[in-house]
Amino acid sequence: HVMPALRGAPLAAFAKRAAAAGCCLALDVNEADDASDAPLGAGDDAYANVGIFHGNLDEAAACVGRKAALLEAHGVADGLENVLGQEDVEGIANALLARGCGLVLLTLGPRGALAAAGDA
């Protein structure tokens, strides 16, 4: 779990310090949600120095601020891996890459997993 005190700007600062020290930060976003009062990825930009991002599809969608809208659009309470097509899954991974993650690893339940890497 990412503690509430290590979200947004504090996460960005921690990741920046880790990168400056030559560390690759691996961030597992277990149970992430897109609560507006404590967004995980808010900050300028909290994912810029995350070397490895890992989460399931619902968690990753939350981290890019899309989970609630996608769940509502598909009429489900959870389990986006059961309703999203490959293009949508890749779109979520690409959104995380665009925000600075070096490698994005998404678990997709019975569909397996997706790995996406930035070109830097």
Backbone as JSON, one array per atom type, in Angstrom:
{
  "sequence": "HVMPALRGAPLAAFAKRAAAAGCCLALDVNEADDASDAPLGAGDDAYANVGIFHGNLDEAAACVGRKAALLEAHGVADGLENVLGQEDVEGIANALLARGCGLVLLTLGPRGALAAAGDA",
  "N": [[0.83, -1.18, 0.0], [0.48, 2.24, -0.75], [1.27, 4.67, 1.41], [-0.86, 7.22, 2.76], [0.57, 9.6, 3.37], [2.6, 9.52, 1.57], [2.02, 10.36, -1.08], [1.28, 11.99, -4.18], [2.93, 15.1, -4.26], [4.84, 14.47, -2.13], [5.52, 11.83, -2.89], [6.66, 12.33, -5.39], [8.92, 13.82, -4.6], [10.3, 11.92, -3.05], [10.82, 9.93, -4.97], [12.46, 11.38, -6.68], [14.69, 11.86, -5.04], [15.54, 9.22, -4.7], [16.26, 8.52, -7.34], [18.33, 10.36, -7.74], [20.19, 9.32, -6.03], [20.99, 7.17, -7.41], [19.33, 5.0, -7.43], [16.89, 2.62, -8.5], [13.59, 3.09, -8.39], [11.04, 0.99, -7.47], [7.67, 0.8, -7.68], [4.89, -0.47, -6.2], [1.54, -0.39, -6.47], [-0.46, -1.34, -4.71], [-3.84, -1.69, -3.95], [-4.49, 0.9, -4.79], [-6.44, 3.85, -5.23], [-8.61, 6.24, -6.84], [-9.12, 8.46, -5.23], [-10.0, 11.75, -4.73], [-9.13, 13.28, -2.61], [-6.68, 12.34, -1.81], [-4.78, 11.87, -4.03], [-2.83, 9.49, -5.74], [-1.03, 9.94, -7.85], [-0.89, 12.69, -8.15], [0.84, 15.75, -8.28], [3.92, 17.16, -9.36], [5.84, 15.78, -11.49], [4.46, 12.99, -10.0], [5.22, 10.47, -10.89], [7.55, 10.75, -12.33], [10.16, 9.82, -11.76], [9.91, 7.13, -11.31], [11.09, 4.0, -11.65], [10.14, 1.36, -12.04], [6.86, 0.49, -12.35], [4.21, -1.16, -10.84], [1.1, -2.77, -10.86], [-2.34, -3.92, -10.61], [-4.86, -3.86, -13.2], [-7.1, -2.28, -12.44], [-5.95, -0.77, -10.35], [-3.92, 0.61, -11.72], [-5.47, 2.09, -13.52], [-6.72, 3.75, -11.7], [-4.52, 5.23, -10.86], [-4.01, 6.85, -13.02], [-6.2, 8.38, -13.0], [-8.55, 7.39, -14.18], [-10.13, 5.27, -13.36], [-12.71, 5.36, -11.96], [-14.42, 6.49, -13.93], [-14.16, 4.6, -16.01], [-15.12, 2.24, -14.79], [-17.78, 3.03, -14.33], [-18.63, 3.53, -16.97], [-18.6, 0.97, -18.01], [-20.31, -0.36, -16.39], [-19.57, -1.87, -14.12], [-18.35, -2.91, -10.87], [-15.77, -3.5, -10.19], [-12.81, -5.05, -11.57], [-11.73, -4.37, -14.16], [-10.14, -5.67, -16.01], [-11.76, -7.56, -17.1], [-13.46, -6.29, -18.83], [-12.27, -4.3, -20.41], [-10.79, -3.59, -23.57], [-7.8, -4.52, -25.42], [-6.64, -2.2, -26.49], [-7.5, -0.17, -24.74], [-6.27, -1.04, -22.39], [-3.56, -0.82, -23.09], [-3.55, 1.93, -23.45], [-3.78, 2.89, -20.81], [-1.36, 1.96, -19.73], [0.39, 3.37, -21.4], [-0.21, 5.99, -20.65], [0.91, 6.08, -18.12], [3.6, 5.68, -18.78], [4.02, 8.01, -20.24], [3.99, 9.84, -18.23], [6.35, 9.44, -17.02], [7.18, 6.96, -15.93], [9.49, 4.29, -16.12], [9.25, 1.54, -16.72], [6.33, -0.29, -17.05], [4.33, -2.56, -15.44], [1.57, -4.49, -15.64], [-0.87, -6.44, -14.11], [-3.35, -8.63, -15.31], [-5.4, -10.27, -14.37], [-7.08, -13.23, -15.3], [-6.29, -12.86, -17.91], [-3.59, -12.58, -18.04], [-0.7, -10.68, -18.24], [0.7, -7.39, -18.82], [3.48, -5.78, -20.14], [5.13, -2.74, -20.5], [7.43, -0.49, -21.89], [9.21, 2.59, -21.59], [10.94, 4.69, -23.98], [13.27, 5.79, -23.14]],
  "CA": [[0.0, 0.0, 0.0], [1.18, 3.52, -0.71], [0.73, 5.39, 2.56], [-1.41, 8.54, 2.4], [1.57, 10.66, 3.47], [3.56, 9.38, 0.47], [1.25, 10.48, -2.32], [1.42, 13.29, -4.83], [4.21, 15.79, -4.16], [5.83, 13.71, -1.36], [5.99, 10.71, -3.71], [7.56, 12.91, -6.39], [10.18, 14.18, -3.94], [10.97, 10.68, -2.67], [11.31, 9.3, -6.2], [13.57, 12.2, -7.18], [15.85, 11.57, -4.18], [16.0, 7.86, -5.01], [16.94, 8.58, -8.64], [19.58, 11.11, -7.56], [21.11, 8.44, -5.32], [21.32, 6.07, -8.3], [18.43, 3.86, -7.18], [15.71, 2.43, -9.35], [12.43, 2.96, -7.52], [9.97, 0.1, -7.9], [6.46, 1.21, -6.97], [3.74, -1.37, -6.31], [0.44, 0.47, -6.04], [-1.49, -2.21, -4.14], [-5.06, -1.06, -3.43], [-4.6, 2.32, -5.17], [-7.74, 4.32, -5.69], [-8.49, 7.59, -7.4], [-9.74, 9.4, -4.31], [-9.51, 13.1, -5.03], [-8.54, 13.9, -1.43], [-5.31, 11.85, -1.64], [-4.42, 11.2, -5.28], [-1.5, 8.89, -5.74], [-0.14, 10.5, -8.85], [-0.89, 14.15, -8.25], [2.17, 16.29, -8.01], [4.5, 17.57, -10.64], [4.87, 14.71, -11.64], [4.83, 11.98, -9.01], [5.78, 9.26, -11.51], [8.66, 11.11, -13.2], [11.37, 9.06, -11.45], [9.57, 5.75, -10.96], [11.73, 3.11, -12.61], [9.25, 0.24, -12.31], [5.51, 0.66, -11.81], [3.46, -2.42, -10.89], [-0.24, -2.79, -10.28], [-3.32, -4.56, -11.47], [-5.44, -2.89, -14.13], [-7.91, -1.32, -11.69], [-5.05, 0.13, -9.63], [-3.26, 1.48, -12.7], [-6.48, 3.04, -14.01], [-6.88, 4.74, -10.63], [-3.33, 6.08, -10.82], [-4.07, 7.84, -14.1], [-7.45, 9.11, -12.83], [-9.58, 6.89, -15.1], [-10.84, 4.1, -12.84], [-14.13, 5.6, -11.69], [-15.13, 6.69, -15.2], [-14.19, 3.34, -16.76], [-16.06, 1.34, -14.1], [-19.13, 3.5, -14.6], [-18.93, 3.35, -18.39], [-18.8, -0.46, -18.3], [-21.32, -0.89, -15.48], [-19.02, -2.85, -13.2], [-17.82, -2.35, -9.62], [-14.32, -3.71, -10.27], [-12.48, -6.04, -12.59], [-11.61, -3.78, -15.49], [-9.52, -6.62, -16.93], [-12.82, -8.36, -17.71], [-14.3, -5.5, -19.75], [-11.51, -3.41, -21.29], [-10.06, -4.17, -24.68], [-6.35, -4.35, -25.4], [-6.31, -0.79, -26.77], [-7.69, 0.59, -23.49], [-5.23, -1.47, -21.45], [-2.33, -0.19, -23.53], [-3.69, 3.35, -23.2], [-3.47, 3.14, -19.4], [0.09, 1.79, -19.59], [1.06, 4.49, -22.09], [-0.39, 7.2, -19.84], [1.93, 6.01, -17.05], [4.9, 5.91, -19.42], [4.1, 9.43, -20.61], [4.21, 10.61, -17.01], [7.71, 9.25, -16.58], [7.56, 5.61, -15.5], [10.4, 3.64, -17.06], [8.69, 0.24, -17.07], [5.0, -0.48, -16.46], [3.92, -3.96, -15.38], [0.17, -4.57, -15.23], [-1.47, -7.77, -14.07], [-4.67, -8.57, -15.95], [-6.21, -11.4, -13.96], [-6.95, -14.42, -16.15], [-5.73, -12.49, -19.22], [-2.14, -12.57, -17.96], [-0.04, -9.43, -17.83], [1.2, -6.53, -19.88], [4.69, -5.02, -19.81], [5.36, -1.66, -21.46], [8.63, 0.25, -21.52], [9.46, 3.86, -22.25], [12.08, 4.58, -24.88], [14.45, 6.45, -22.57]],
  "C": [[0.88, 1.26, 0.0], [0.51, 4.35, 0.38], [0.22, 6.76, 2.14], [-0.39, 9.67, 2.46], [2.6, 10.61, 2.34], [2.8, 9.32, -0.85], [1.52, 11.85, -2.91], [2.82, 13.86, -4.71], [5.23, 15.05, -3.29], [6.37, 12.49, -2.12], [6.97, 11.21, -4.75], [8.92, 13.23, -5.77], [10.98, 12.93, -3.56], [11.58, 10.0, -3.89], [12.5, 10.07, -6.77], [14.84, 11.95, -6.37], [16.42, 10.19, -4.48], [16.78, 7.84, -6.32], [18.28, 9.29, -8.51], [20.63, 10.25, -6.85], [21.49, 7.23, -6.17], [20.47, 4.84, -8.11], [17.33, 3.81, -8.22], [14.53, 2.18, -8.42], [11.4, 2.06, -8.16], [8.75, 0.41, -7.04], [5.34, 0.23, -7.25], [2.56, -0.64, -5.69], [-0.75, -0.35, -5.52], [-2.62, -1.4, -3.51], [-5.18, 0.42, -3.75], [-6.03, 2.64, -5.58], [-7.58, 5.74, -6.2], [-9.25, 8.61, -6.55], [-9.14, 10.79, -4.51], [-8.86, 13.77, -3.82], [-7.09, 13.44, -1.19], [-4.86, 11.15, -2.92], [-2.99, 10.69, -5.25], [-0.56, 9.6, -6.68], [-0.18, 11.99, -9.01], [0.48, 14.65, -7.84], [2.79, 16.57, -9.36], [5.8, 16.83, -10.87], [5.34, 13.57, -10.76], [5.47, 10.75, -9.62], [7.06, 9.52, -12.3], [9.92, 10.27, -12.95], [11.08, 7.65, -10.96], [10.15, 4.85, -12.04], [10.81, 1.98, -13.03], [7.93, 0.49, -11.59], [4.81, -0.68, -11.94], [2.1, -2.24, -10.22], [-1.16, -3.62, -11.15], [-4.0, -3.47, -12.3], [-6.3, -1.85, -13.41], [-7.03, -0.29, -10.98], [-4.37, 1.11, -10.59], [-4.23, 2.51, -13.26], [-6.72, 4.12, -12.97], [-5.72, 5.73, -10.63], [-3.27, 7.1, -11.95], [-5.42, 8.57, -14.08], [-8.59, 8.64, -13.72], [-10.47, 5.8, -14.51], [-12.33, 4.33, -12.67], [-14.93, 5.73, -12.98], [-15.23, 5.4, -15.99], [-15.15, 2.34, -16.11], [-17.5, 1.73, -14.41], [-19.52, 3.25, -16.06], [-19.23, 1.89, -18.74], [-19.77, -1.12, -17.34], [-20.82, -1.99, -14.56], [-18.47, -2.15, -11.96], [-16.31, -2.51, -9.53], [-14.06, -4.71, -11.38], [-12.41, -5.5, -14.0], [-10.97, -4.73, -16.5], [-10.54, -7.48, -17.66], [-13.62, -7.61, -18.76], [-13.52, -4.61, -20.7], [-10.83, -4.19, -22.4], [-8.58, -3.86, -24.57], [-5.94, -2.9, -25.63], [-6.44, 0.07, -25.52], [-6.61, 0.24, -22.46], [-3.91, -0.79, -21.8], [-2.37, 1.33, -23.31], [-3.37, 3.73, -21.76], [-1.96, 3.01, -19.18], [0.83, 2.96, -20.23], [0.91, 5.8, -21.34], [0.64, 7.23, -18.71], [3.33, 6.23, -17.62], [5.08, 7.39, -19.75], [4.36, 10.31, -19.4], [5.56, 10.31, -16.39], [8.11, 7.87, -16.09], [8.46, 4.98, -16.57], [9.85, 2.33, -17.6], [7.36, 0.11, -16.33], [4.64, -1.95, -16.58], [2.5, -4.01, -14.83], [-0.28, -6.02, -15.21], [-2.91, -7.64, -14.53], [-5.54, -9.75, -15.58], [-6.0, -12.58, -14.89], [-6.37, -14.13, -17.54], [-4.21, -12.46, -19.21], [-1.6, -11.25, -17.46], [0.39, -8.65, -19.05], [2.43, -5.82, -19.35], [4.87, -3.98, -20.91], [6.54, -0.85, -20.96], [8.69, 1.56, -22.29], [10.69, 3.72, -23.13], [13.32, 5.3, -24.37], [15.19, 5.49, -21.66]]
}
